[in-house]
Amino acid sequence: MNILVINAGSSSIKYKMIEMERQEVLAKGSVERIGINGSVIAHTPAGRSKVTIEKTISNHKDAIQEVLLALTDSAHGIISGMDEISAVGHRVVHGAELFSDSVIIDDKVINAIKDCSELAPLHNPANLMGINACRSIMPNVPMVAVFDTAFHQTMKRHAYLYGLSYEAYTKYRVRRYGFHGTSHKYVANRYAQITGKDIEDLKIITCHLGNGSSLAAVNGGKSVDTTMGFTPLEGIVMGTRSGDIDPAIVPYLMEKMKMSLEEAINYLNKDCGVYGLSGVSSDFRDIQLAKKQGNERAAAALEVFCYRMRKFIGSYAAAMSGVDAIIFTAGIGENDHLIREWSLEGLEFLGARIDKAANDNIRGIEKRISSADSAVDIWCIPTDEELAIAKETYALCF
Ligand code: ADP
């Protein structure tokens, strides 16, 4: 049985076809520059080389048609017809308080996703374009929406309310939602599975460190707190996002830097974080290299990042009255051993001790990296959001 996973953005669609019995990726790819000059489809069948097709693609429906053509192509396709797609799983960014789990998509769900669009104006409408395109081309194939926010809906009000007027929450839906939920849920459950432990008994801190980064406190398999908030701008310092700042900085800098509100939001999302601090790059590989070469700003950026990591790990251990496991995942979490090491420095008092030799030698594999005398289990677990979406889709449809 094959499940197609779709992640639709405003001008791009990423896809993966997953065979569920063996949980194997049959093909993956993307359509970029939809509705923009120079659209391109990149399709990679498993174990074979990438095929790139340049073609004018004016909308999401055409883009999905191209994905299906690539998947069924006689030369580089992996299925012989559309009837070999049993279901489609769609990534949807915002489900607000309307969705605490994945759902089978129907007209009611589409309207509810629309209703959440004001909370994620860049993402939800784009996700909907992908859903509508698939529904019109494959009307009889079941489709599921998997929300980035859903996993965090178990947070209690003490964790999700801001210290604003209560009306900001009741009238305008301003609260902590959290994101990366599919990934936090996946690695927390994967940890329980690998170690043969019952997730119900575990206090886990999951650290999803990629271009966007967030931590979550997962108690008994449920998210009880997370660092991203009303938007993915809150929390730890990220590649180009500021993370937590004093809100009064915004009007102050708007005046000093002569920025409009839109420019200020753009600045906080795109010009800050380790990129803004280092002046080098948002990519940790470049910043690590610059630090090695003596770049002080690069060193400062990494120090700020790791200090924030330590503070959040400590506060989540306090939030859960303990911690059994800390998990690192995503681009930085899976690959940067120095970030893992520095983020845990000084946390020995919590019982978290890293095994430097074990930590140094790994990249992108599932592995325990805590020392034998560590009371807290520390692991690297590569995330697999597409597989998680495919599994949720399978569970709901079959
Ligand atoms: P996204 O949030 O876009 O899914 P990823 O999880 O793929 O991002 O993470 C991308 C980031 O991971 C890069 O910007 C880079 O900072 C970091 N990264 C990837 N590989 C390495 C590596 N080998 N060493 C250090 N950092 C890495």
Boltz pocket constraint, residues with backbone or C-beta under 6 A from the ligand:
constraints:
  - pocket:
      binder: B
      contacts: [[A, 209], [A, 210], [A, 211], [A, 212], [A, 239], [A, 282], [A, 283], [A, 284], [A, 285], [A, 330], [A, 331], [A, 332], [A, 335], [A, 336]]
      max_distance: 6.0
